[in-house]
Amino acid sequence: MVQYGGDEVSALVIDIGASTLRAGYAGDDAPKAIIPTTYGFIPQSTGADVTMADAGPEGETEPPKAESTLYIGQHGPSVWRADMQIGNPVVDGMINDFKPIPSLITHALRDVMRCNPEEHPVLLTEPAWNSVANRERMAEIMFEEFNVPAFYIANTGVLNAFAAGKGSALVIDIGNSTASVTPVVDGFVLRKGLVYSALPQLVQAHAKHTLVMPSHNHPQIQLLPHQLISNKTPVEPGQAPRFTIREDRLARTSPSLMTYYESREVDEWGQSVAGVLDQGWNDQAAAARHARHYEFPTGFNTLFGPERYQVGELFFTHSRELAASNPHLPRTIPTLISQALAACDPDMRQVLMGNVVLSGGGSLFAGLAERLNNELSRNFPHVKIHAPGNPVERRYGGWLGGSILASLGTFHQLWISKEEWNEHGKAIVGQRCK
Amino acid sequence: MSSGVAVNPECLDTFQELKLGKKLKYIIYAVSNDNTEIVVVKTSESASYDEFLADLPAADCRWAVYDFQFEKDGGGKRNKICFYSWAPDDAKIKAKMLFASSSDALRRALVGIAAEFQGSEHSEVSYESVLDKVSRGN
């Protein structure tokens, strides 16, 4: 039953993550548009609800009113604007607030890619734990607001497994806000074995704590972004920075924007400096590694030694003090893996461990793949981790899988066409996209 | 989620020949050059397992059906038909994606498979590891 057969039209692939929204043409090997999922907005109303919004940290800010302009893309949240607040529609990898979604997609497709979504079939990705209501809402947005001729929604877990050439695999996806372990068996997600936690957020919070708390080798570090600094002069490592702050801007920087800027600084630091030891935590091993130099936008610069490995260690173990102080810590990667395996058939466990697929931008954390390999080899006889060496493949694995799938001539019979949507409505999404 | 790639009827005919004729030892399948269907690439009557492994290329994906024969501990020969999915790490990502998303169509078409193997390097589909798995059952 071929309902949609637009052979010459290349499809679009959209992958919405917690940190970025990736969009591009099917068949390409990297997305054309990569824009932050985070957006800025300036609350229009006065008085009461602004102060309310100020009270909450990022993610809890009041959603923007319909009439307020959204600042999206490269010139969105990273450009300083007076009283601008920050919002992000993705919570735990799932879209939580659909209001800004059409604006984000429009920006990626029309403004960045300069293409007309009415002319292209669209393949969207979803996390394995996406809800039925959510995917139907997505289909509705694509068909009704963007008038796409055809649509398909595919699971990132399965896409990642398939992109590694595996029908059965244990997909470990570490993103910016969520780490998940998805057992895929013969091309289907084993729902009961699917587990995820907010582990990357804990790692980030710990990194931030490491930086802002004074320690024996560095004073308290101010995580000011370059947007709030008017000038600075170079200083020797470890010396107090000499810079001038833009007081006029600081006064009108909303708390949510400040949190966003700070987390960006922490991310940058983590990506350049932090790592994880390949053989488990060991004070001597950590001290034996070279210290790394890093300079913050304020001009403060210093060498980071063992503390840069403590940050990565949180992916694998929680210290006793930390576990005692908070019983609801996000589960570590080894815990997630053993929970996922416990839910699987014993025969299946060995197959899954022989086919571990590592993906997501967070998995590029220095040393993480080696450490994971070492941890798993200790507990299982035959472990093989498939981790693409190419960072683009790792970071955008789900997008890339979707890109290849949607570019196949034979895939056309699987698209949900606009006609089918009009005839069957929401029910067709669940029937077709398994 | 599948690629929509079809299975050429010849794949089934050859499989029946292996299953019922008892002459063919193995069949190698692959996606056709125009990426539209799964076709038979090679059939062989050779009993050498090494020859079979040599037919699994280092940088391309293949499916295979192998009529695995072994001696049971208590004596007596057994035959088990095994299904292999071969996707080496060095294969191109497009080939791997196409391969994995088409697997289900072929696998469902073949009736009478006793064991399945998924491999990306020869050690995972070695004679010993296959023997170990097939002889564990009845």
Chai-1 contact restraints between the chains, C-beta under 6 A:
chainA,res_idxA,chainB,res_idxB,connection_type,confidence,min_distance_angstrom,max_distance_angstrom,comment,restraint_id
A,A154,B,M1,contact,1.0,0.0,6.0,A-B,restraint_1
A,V158,B,M1,contact,1.0,0.0,6.0,A-B,restraint_2
A,F162,B,M97,contact,1.0,0.0,6.0,A-B,restraint_3
A,F162,B,A100,contact,1.0,0.0,6.0,A-B,restraint_4
A,F162,B,S101,contact,1.0,0.0,6.0,A-B,restraint_5
A,A163,B,I93,contact,1.0,0.0,6.0,A-B,restraint_6
A,A163,B,M97,contact,1.0,0.0,6.0,A-B,restraint_7
A,G165,B,C61,contact,1.0,0.0,6.0,A-B,restraint_8
A,G165,B,A87,contact,1.0,0.0,6.0,A-B,restraint_9
A,G165,B,K96,contact,1.0,0.0,6.0,A-B,restraint_10
A,G165,B,F99,contact,1.0,0.0,6.0,A-B,restraint_11
A,G165,B,A100,contact,1.0,0.0,6.0,A-B,restraint_12
A,K166,B,A100,contact,1.0,0.0,6.0,A-B,restraint_13
A,G167,B,A100,contact,1.0,0.0,6.0,A-B,restraint_14
A,G167,B,S103,contact,1.0,0.0,6.0,A-B,restraint_15
A,S168,B,Q118,contact,1.0,0.0,6.0,A-B,restraint_16
A,G187,B,D104,contact,1.0,0.0,6.0,A-B,restraint_17
A,G401,B,M97,contact,1.0,0.0,6.0,A-B,restraint_18
A,I404,B,K94,contact,1.0,0.0,6.0,A-B,restraint_19
A,I404,B,M97,contact,1.0,0.0,6.0,A-B,restraint_20
A,L408,B,S3,contact,1.0,0.0,6.0,A-B,restraint_21
A,T410,B,S3,contact,1.0,0.0,6.0,A-B,restraint_22
A,T410,B,G4,contact,1.0,0.0,6.0,A-B,restraint_23
A,T410,B,V5,contact,1.0,0.0,6.0,A-B,restraint_24
A,T410,B,T36,contact,1.0,0.0,6.0,A-B,restraint_25
A,F411,B,S3,contact,1.0,0.0,6.0,A-B,restraint_26
A,F411,B,G4,contact,1.0,0.0,6.0,A-B,restraint_27
A,Q413,B,G4,contact,1.0,0.0,6.0,A-B,restraint_28
A,L414,B,G4,contact,1.0,0.0,6.0,A-B,restraint_29
